[in-house]
Amino acid sequence: AHTMVAGWLMSAVFAFFYHLFPAIGQKTLATVHFWLTAISGIGLLIGLYFLLAGNAAIEPLVAASSMGFYAAMLLFAFIALPAIWKTA
């Protein structure tokens, strides 16, 4: 449950950042970030539902989705930090 809360919270942070920096949101890397976050987040949602319902066979999907979501967070740091440092 905590993972999903963190996922929704991070999605809000991503959206707020791209609202503040719309030019960065238009770049291809931001589109890759969006799709990586969306696909891995959906995979986590579905995978955790089935895993917590007792279906251990879905664990590889949960693991891959979790790694994808963390990769998306690292990609976001790569996208966002230079923009924030420029404005500071």
Backbone as JSON Lines, residues from 0, in Angstrom:
{"i":0,"aa":"A","n":[0.82,-1.19,0.0],"ca":[0.0,0.0,0.0],"c":[0.87,1.26,0.0]}
{"i":1,"aa":"H","n":[1.98,1.2,0.75],"ca":[2.86,2.37,0.8],"c":[3.48,2.67,-0.56]}
{"i":2,"aa":"T","n":[3.76,1.63,-1.32],"ca":[4.34,1.82,-2.65],"c":[3.37,2.59,-3.54]}
{"i":3,"aa":"M","n":[2.11,2.27,-3.46],"ca":[1.13,2.95,-4.31],"c":[0.97,4.41,-3.89]}
{"i":4,"aa":"V","n":[0.99,4.67,-2.59],"ca":[0.9,6.06,-2.12],"c":[2.1,6.84,-2.66]}
{"i":5,"aa":"A","n":[3.29,6.25,-2.56],"ca":[4.49,6.9,-3.07],"c":[4.38,7.13,-4.57]}
{"i":6,"aa":"G","n":[3.82,6.18,-5.28],"ca":[3.64,6.3,-6.73],"c":[2.73,7.46,-7.1]}
{"i":7,"aa":"W","n":[1.62,7.58,-6.41],"ca":[0.69,8.67,-6.7],"c":[1.3,10.01,-6.32]}
{"i":8,"aa":"L","n":[2.0,10.04,-5.19],"ca":[2.65,11.27,-4.76],"c":[3.71,11.7,-5.77]}
{"i":9,"aa":"M","n":[4.53,10.77,-6.24],"ca":[5.57,11.1,-7.21],"c":[4.94,11.6,-8.52]}
{"i":10,"aa":"S","n":[3.85,11.0,-8.93],"ca":[3.18,11.44,-10.16],"c":[2.72,12.89,-10.02]}
{"i":11,"aa":"A","n":[2.26,13.26,-8.84],"ca":[1.86,14.65,-8.61],"c":[3.07,15.58,-8.68]}
{"i":12,"aa":"V","n":[4.19,15.15,-8.13],"ca":[5.42,15.94,-8.2],"c":[5.85,16.12,-9.65]}
{"i":13,"aa":"F","n":[5.8,15.03,-10.42],"ca":[6.17,15.1,-11.84],"c":[5.29,16.11,-12.56]}
{"i":14,"aa":"A","n":[3.99,16.01,-12.34],"ca":[3.04,16.91,-13.03],"c":[3.29,18.37,-12.65]}
{"i":15,"aa":"F","n":[3.54,18.62,-11.38],"ca":[3.79,19.99,-10.92],"c":[5.06,20.54,-11.55]}
{"i":16,"aa":"F","n":[6.11,19.72,-11.62],"ca":[7.36,20.16,-12.24],"c":[7.14,20.52,-13.71]}
{"i":17,"aa":"Y","n":[6.47,19.64,-14.47],"ca":[6.25,19.91,-15.89],"c":[5.31,21.1,-16.1]}
{"i":18,"aa":"H","n":[4.45,21.39,-15.11],"ca":[3.62,22.59,-15.18],"c":[4.49,23.85,-15.01]}
{"i":19,"aa":"L","n":[5.46,23.77,-14.1],"ca":[6.34,24.91,-13.87],"c":[7.36,25.11,-14.98]}
{"i":20,"aa":"F","n":[7.75,24.03,-15.64],"ca":[8.75,24.08,-16.71],"c":[8.17,23.45,-17.99]}
{"i":21,"aa":"P","n":[7.2,24.12,-18.63],"ca":[6.52,23.52,-19.78],"c":[7.44,23.21,-20.96]}
{"i":22,"aa":"A","n":[8.5,23.98,-21.15],"ca":[9.41,23.72,-22.28],"c":[10.12,22.38,-22.09]}
{"i":23,"aa":"I","n":[10.45,22.04,-20.86],"ca":[11.09,20.75,-20.6],"c":[10.09,19.62,-20.83]}
{"i":24,"aa":"G","n":[8.84,19.86,-20.48],"ca":[7.8,18.86,-20.69],"c":[7.55,18.53,-22.15]}
{"i":25,"aa":"Q","n":[7.98,19.41,-23.07],"ca":[7.79,19.17,-24.5],"c":[8.9,18.3,-25.1]}
{"i":26,"aa":"K","n":[9.95,18.04,-24.35],"ca":[11.1,17.3,-24.89],"c":[10.82,15.81,-24.93]}
{"i":27,"aa":"T","n":[11.52,15.13,-25.82],"ca":[11.35,13.68,-26.0],"c":[11.65,12.93,-24.72]}
{"i":28,"aa":"L","n":[12.67,13.35,-23.98],"ca":[13.03,12.67,-22.74],"c":[11.88,12.74,-21.72]}
{"i":29,"aa":"A","n":[11.14,13.83,-21.71],"ca":[9.99,13.95,-20.82],"c":[8.88,12.98,-21.25]}
{"i":30,"aa":"T","n":[8.72,12.77,-22.55],"ca":[7.73,11.81,-23.04],"c":[8.12,10.4,-22.65]}
{"i":31,"aa":"V","n":[9.41,10.08,-22.77],"ca":[9.91,8.77,-22.34],"c":[9.65,8.6,-20.84]}
{"i":32,"aa":"H","n":[9.92,9.65,-20.08],"ca":[9.69,9.6,-18.64],"c":[8.22,9.33,-18.34]}
{"i":33,"aa":"F","n":[7.33,10.03,-19.03],"ca":[5.9,9.83,-18.81],"c":[5.49,8.39,-19.05]}
{"i":34,"aa":"W","n":[5.88,7.84,-20.21],"ca":[5.46,6.48,-20.55],"c":[6.08,5.43,-19.64]}
{"i":35,"aa":"L","n":[7.32,5.62,-19.25],"ca":[7.96,4.68,-18.32],"c":[7.23,4.7,-16.98]}
{"i":36,"aa":"T","n":[6.89,5.89,-16.51],"ca":[6.15,6.01,-15.25],"c":[4.76,5.4,-15.37]}
{"i":37,"aa":"A","n":[4.06,5.7,-16.45],"ca":[2.69,5.22,-16.63],"c":[2.64,3.7,-16.74]}
{"i":38,"aa":"I","n":[3.47,3.14,-17.59],"ca":[3.44,1.68,-17.8],"c":[3.87,0.94,-16.55]}
{"i":39,"aa":"S","n":[4.94,1.4,-15.92],"ca":[5.4,0.7,-14.72],"c":[4.42,0.9,-13.57]}
{"i":40,"aa":"G","n":[3.79,2.06,-13.47],"ca":[2.8,2.28,-12.42],"c":[1.58,1.39,-12.59]}
{"i":41,"aa":"I","n":[1.12,1.23,-13.82],"ca":[-0.01,0.33,-14.08],"c":[0.4,-1.11,-13.79]}
{"i":42,"aa":"G","n":[1.62,-1.48,-14.18],"ca":[2.11,-2.83,-13.88],"c":[2.16,-3.09,-12.39]}
{"i":43,"aa":"L","n":[2.61,-2.09,-11.63],"ca":[2.64,-2.23,-10.17],"c":[1.23,-2.37,-9.59]}
{"i":44,"aa":"L","n":[0.32,-1.55,-10.06],"ca":[-1.05,-1.59,-9.55],"c":[-1.67,-2.97,-9.77]}
{"i":45,"aa":"I","n":[-1.6,-3.46,-10.99],"ca":[-2.18,-4.76,-11.32],"c":[-1.41,-5.89,-10.63]}
{"i":46,"aa":"G","n":[-0.07,-5.82,-10.71],"ca":[0.75,-6.88,-10.13],"c":[0.58,-7.0,-8.63]}
{"i":47,"aa":"L","n":[0.58,-5.87,-7.92],"ca":[0.4,-5.92,-6.47],"c":[-0.98,-6.42,-6.09]}
{"i":48,"aa":"Y","n":[-1.98,-6.08,-6.87],"ca":[-3.33,-6.59,-6.6],"c":[-3.33,-8.12,-6.62]}
{"i":49,"aa":"F","n":[-2.77,-8.69,-7.68],"ca":[-2.76,-10.15,-7.79],"c":[-1.79,-10.79,-6.8]}
{"i":50,"aa":"L","n":[-0.66,-10.15,-6.55],"ca":[0.3,-10.69,-5.6],"c":[-0.29,-10.74,-4.19]}
{"i":51,"aa":"L","n":[-0.93,-9.66,-3.78],"ca":[-1.53,-9.62,-2.46],"c":[-2.76,-10.51,-2.34]}
{"i":52,"aa":"A","n":[-3.34,-10.88,-3.48],"ca":[-4.46,-11.81,-3.49],"c":[-3.98,-13.26,-3.39]}
{"i":53,"aa":"G","n":[-2.65,-13.45,-3.38],"ca":[-2.12,-14.79,-3.2],"c":[-1.53,-15.44,-4.44]}
{"i":54,"aa":"N","n":[-1.41,-14.71,-5.55],"ca":[-0.87,-15.27,-6.78],"c":[0.62,-14.92,-6.86]}
{"i":55,"aa":"A","n":[1.46,-15.82,-6.35],"ca":[2.91,-15.57,-6.3],"c":[3.55,-15.58,-7.68]}
{"i":56,"aa":"A","n":[2.89,-16.16,-8.67],"ca":[3.46,-16.25,-10.02],"c":[3.6,-14.87,-10.68]}
{"i":57,"aa":"I","n":[2.9,-13.88,-10.15],"ca":[2.93,-12.54,-10.74],"c":[4.13,-11.73,-10.24]}
{"i":58,"aa":"E","n":[4.9,-12.29,-9.33],"ca":[6.02,-11.57,-8.72],"c":[7.02,-10.99,-9.72]}
{"i":59,"aa":"P","n":[7.36,-11.69,-10.82],"ca":[8.28,-11.08,-11.8],"c":[7.73,-9.78,-12.41]}
{"i":60,"aa":"L","n":[6.43,-9.7,-12.64],"ca":[5.83,-8.47,-13.16],"c":[5.97,-7.35,-12.12]}
{"i":61,"aa":"V","n":[5.72,-7.68,-10.87],"ca":[5.85,-6.68,-9.8],"c":[7.29,-6.19,-9.71]}
{"i":62,"aa":"A","n":[8.24,-7.12,-9.78],"ca":[9.66,-6.74,-9.7],"c":[10.06,-5.86,-10.88]}
{"i":63,"aa":"A","n":[9.69,-6.25,-12.1],"ca":[10.04,-5.47,-13.29],"c":[9.37,-4.09,-13.25]}
{"i":64,"aa":"S","n":[8.13,-4.04,-12.82],"ca":[7.42,-2.77,-12.73],"c":[8.04,-1.86,-11.68]}
{"i":65,"aa":"S","n":[8.44,-2.45,-10.58],"ca":[9.08,-1.67,-9.52],"c":[10.4,-1.08,-10.01]}
{"i":66,"aa":"M","n":[11.19,-1.9,-10.69],"ca":[12.46,-1.4,-11.23],"c":[12.22,-0.32,-12.28]}
{"i":67,"aa":"G","n":[11.18,-0.48,-13.09],"ca":[10.83,0.52,-14.09],"c":[10.42,1.83,-13.46]}
{"i":68,"aa":"F","n":[9.66,1.76,-12.36],"ca":[9.22,2.98,-11.7],"c":[10.4,3.7,-11.07]}
{"i":69,"aa":"Y","n":[11.3,2.95,-10.45],"ca":[12.49,3.59,-9.87],"c":[13.4,4.17,-10.95]}
{"i":70,"aa":"A","n":[13.49,3.49,-12.09],"ca":[14.26,4.03,-13.21],"c":[13.63,5.35,-13.69]}
{"i":71,"aa":"A","n":[12.3,5.41,-13.69],"ca":[11.62,6.64,-14.07],"c":[11.92,7.77,-13.08]}
{"i":72,"aa":"M","n":[12.03,7.44,-11.81],"ca":[12.36,8.47,-10.82],"c":[13.79,8.97,-11.04]}
{"i":73,"aa":"L","n":[14.71,8.07,-11.36],"ca":[16.08,8.49,-11.66],"c":[16.13,9.34,-12.93]}
{"i":74,"aa":"L","n":[15.35,8.94,-13.94],"ca":[15.28,9.74,-15.16],"c":[14.73,11.13,-14.86]}
{"i":75,"aa":"F","n":[13.74,11.2,-13.99],"ca":[13.18,12.49,-13.61],"c":[14.25,13.36,-12.94]}
{"i":76,"aa":"A","n":[15.04,12.77,-12.07],"ca":[16.12,13.53,-11.42],"c":[17.09,14.06,-12.48]}
{"i":77,"aa":"F","n":[17.39,13.23,-13.48],"ca":[18.27,13.64,-14.57],"c":[17.68,14.79,-15.37]}
{"i":78,"aa":"I","n":[16.36,14.79,-15.52],"ca":[15.66,15.85,-16.27],"c":[15.51,17.11,-15.41]}
{"i":79,"aa":"A","n":[15.11,16.94,-14.16],"ca":[14.69,18.07,-13.34],"c":[15.84,18.82,-12.66]}
{"i":80,"aa":"L","n":[16.82,18.11,-12.16],"ca":[17.86,18.79,-11.38],"c":[18.6,19.88,-12.15]}
{"i":81,"aa":"P","n":[19.02,19.63,-13.4],"ca":[19.67,20.73,-14.13],"c":[18.77,21.95,-14.31]}
{"i":82,"aa":"A","n":[17.48,21.73,-14.53],"ca":[16.56,22.85,-14.69],"c":[16.41,23.63,-13.4]}
{"i":83,"aa":"I","n":[16.35,22.93,-12.3],"ca":[16.21,23.61,-11.0],"c":[17.49,24.33,-10.64]}
{"i":84,"aa":"W","n":[18.63,23.72,-10.9],"ca":[19.91,24.35,-10.59],"c":[20.15,25.61,-11.43]}
{"i":85,"aa":"K","n":[19.63,25.61,-12.66],"ca":[19.76,26.79,-13.53],"c":[19.0,27.98,-12.96]}
{"i":86,"aa":"T","n":[17.84,27.72,-12.38],"ca":[16.99,28.8,-11.89],"c":[17.41,29.28,-10.5]}
{"i":87,"aa":"A","n":[18.22,28.5,-9.82],"ca":[18.6,28.86,-8.43],"c":[19.68,29.92,-8.42]}
